[in-house]
Every structure is written in C-alpha cells, then in structure tokens.
Amino acid sequence: MTLSKTHPRYQSLCIRERLTDGVRTGITSQTGLIAHGRGEAFDYLLGERTTDSAMRSEEAAVAMLLAASHPVLSVNGNVAALVPGEIIELGRVLNAAIEINLFYRTEERVRIIADHLRIYGAAGMLGEYPDAALHPLPPEHPRSRVCKGGIYGADVVLVPLEDGDRCQALVGMGKSVIAIDLNPLSRTAKAATITIVDNVVRAIPNMVELAIRMKDIDADRLDDIISRYDNEEMLRAAIEEIVTRGVGRV
Ligand code: PTJ
C-alpha cells in the first residue's frame, strides 16, 4: 500500500508498515505487533514527541553507557525492524557490544535478525550462540539464554522493549538496566535503573547524537549526571505529561 505523506498519521503508519514487513520476513514476532499497539497508544497520549523528561533520561542513559566498563545493547525483533542502522551506530559510537536477545526465541529468528543486522553493518554481534543463562529465570526457558561475553558479563545493559521478568532478573544480577518503554506504568519501567519513556524510533537516534556530543566528557562529569538522575521522578513526569497535556490535538 502507498501511504500518503499528507495523512495526519503518516509517521505512525510508516512505523506499522516496518513492523508488518518485519513479521513477513521473520524478524518481528506476531506478538511484537501487539506490543507495538500498546506502545503506540502511550505514544499518542504523550504527543508522539520526545518530552523534556525523556530527553533527561536519554542523557543519563548515555552517560551511564559511556561510564560503563562493559556496556551491551540488547536487540529484539521490534528493534531490529524499526531501528537496525541506528542501534548499530549507537553501539559503534559507545563502543558497546550488541546482543540479539529474544523473548520468543527460535534459532531461525535469531539467524534472520543477525543477517538483517549484518546488512546494516553489524560486525562481531552476539546472541547467535548463547553460552550462559540469566539465573533468576528458569534456565530451560529460551528467554533466559544470553552470552557470557555479552549480557551475562555486562555491567550496563540497554533493553529497548523488555518484559518485566527479564528486566527484574537483570537488576537482580546486579546490573544497571536502561529500559526504553513508552508505558511508564509497566513493571519494566518501574524495575529499570533508568527508564526512557519515548518511542525507540526517536530515542535511539537521540542517543546517537548525545553519545557523539558526550563521548569526550570526563568521568567525574558523567558520574555527576548519573548521580543526579532520579528514575521515579522521571516516571512521574511522564505520567504527568499524559494527564495534563492539552486536548487540542487532531
Ligand atoms: O522479538 P522478541 O521475541 O524478543 O519479542 C519482543 C516483544 C516486544 C514482543 C516482547 O519483549 C514483549 O512481549 O514485550 P512486552 O512485555 O509486551 O513489552 C513491550 C513494552 O514496550 C510495552 O510496555 C510497550 O508499551 C512498549 N513499546 C512498544 N512499542 C514501543 C515501546 N516502547 C518504546 N518504543 C516502541 N516503539
């Protein structure tokens, strides 16, 4: 279908089309569409823009990833369909590893996603051959499978669109977890160390720009940005945005 650029929901429809293409090619799970629908509803309520509080979370997240000794960016089927080039660019600027980590893991989906990311320039990506488990989760469950040299050994993990159990498992293992989740009320949003209440299609490009600007900042200044960050305050600010935003939009 050809989408008209004049359609008021043009951007939103383009995003949907990228995800339905992702389902067709085996990158995104069918449940990924449902997860997106939930995110889209919150995005609508937030005004489909990066709020000031989201930008503050993005800045703190970049500071935390730059200050990390072993940062890892986790990629699932929605992220691979929506921001493949941008997540790889973020990994490059931050010098962070990229690991494919799926909720609905099948070996075939992992391979399709890995091939897709390689087309966008990914090299040395992890996740195809997991050799460790997130021990707070049942070890036999596919979503607990991670790489020793990646998420398992990471001190800071970026998890865009993560489920609550795995987010809590990562926090329980002593990691700092940065979530990107449009739902400020989700278990993930509450459990994460830093929650970015923004759409991944805006958050990741914003973080690339911030990382380029901040990468030469000294360690004390990064620590200062991180220590002043208060996740509960940012979640409250997001809820406030939803509640108080004007009703005058079309
Ligand atoms: O590709 P897989 O197999 O790893 O599966 C990925 C999904 C997303 C299906 C899986 O992790 C899942 O079921 O996630 P949940 O538990 O539904 O959580 C997804 C969260 O992401 C929800 O709180 C949504 O509001 C939020 N969300 C959805 N789309 C976006 C989003 N947040 C930011 N940007 C989006 N585009």
Boltz pocket constraint, residues with backbone or C-beta under 6 A from the ligand:
constraints:
  - pocket:
      binder: B
      contacts: [[A, 27], [A, 28], [A, 29], [A, 31], [A, 32], [A, 33], [A, 34], [A, 35], [A, 36], [A, 37], [A, 38], [A, 39], [A, 40], [A, 42], [A, 75], [A, 76], [A, 77], [A, 78], [A, 101], [A, 102], [A, 103], [A, 104], [A, 105], [A, 161], [A, 162], [A, 163], [A, 164], [A, 180], [A, 181], [A, 182], [A, 183], [A, 186], [A, 196], [A, 198], [A, 199], [A, 200], [A, 201]]
      max_distance: 6.0
